C-alpha cells in the first residue's frame, strides 16, 4: 500500500522541523510549510513534486536518526520551559 503522505506531508514536516516552536508545538502549519516549498521550487526552477520528494526523503531519514530525534525532543522541552517561565513572571 502506498503512503499517501509521500511526498507532500513529509516535505512539509521537514520544513516545519526548522521553524520556531512554542509550548503548543510547531508554529508553522503544514499549509504554510507547503507554501514555502512551492516558493522555493519556483525560485530555483525546480518542479515542486521533485523538491517535495527530496525533502520527504530527508524527513524520512531524519525519522530514523536517533540523534536528530533527541535534538527535536530537547528543542520542544526547552520551548515548554521557556513558556512556563514567561507565564510565571
Secondary structure in CASP SS format (residue, H / E / C, confidence):
PFRMAT SS
TARGET T0000
AUTHOR 0000-0000-0000
METHOD secondary structure of the structure
MODEL  1
X C 1.00
X C 1.00
X C 1.00
X C 1.00
X C 1.00
X C 1.00
X C 1.00
X H 1.00
X H 1.00
X H 1.00
X H 1.00
X H 1.00
X H 1.00
X H 1.00
X H 1.00
X H 1.00
X H 1.00
X C 1.00
X C 1.00
X C 1.00
X E 1.00
X E 1.00
X C 1.00
X C 1.00
X E 1.00
X E 1.00
X C 1.00
X C 1.00
X C 1.00
X H 1.00
X H 1.00
X H 1.00
X H 1.00
X H 1.00
X H 1.00
X H 1.00
X H 1.00
X H 1.00
X H 1.00
X H 1.00
X H 1.00
X H 1.00
X H 1.00
X H 1.00
X C 1.00
X C 1.00
X C 1.00
X H 1.00
X H 1.00
X H 1.00
X H 1.00
X H 1.00
X H 1.00
X H 1.00
X H 1.00
X H 1.00
X H 1.00
X H 1.00
X H 1.00
X H 1.00
X H 1.00
X H 1.00
X C 1.00
X C 1.00
X C 1.00
X H 1.00
X H 1.00
X H 1.00
X H 1.00
X H 1.00
X H 1.00
X H 1.00
X H 1.00
X H 1.00
X H 1.00
X H 1.00
X H 1.00
X H 1.00
X H 1.00
X H 1.00
X H 1.00
X H 1.00
X H 1.00
X H 1.00
X H 1.00
X H 1.00
X H 1.00
X H 1.00
X C 1.00
END
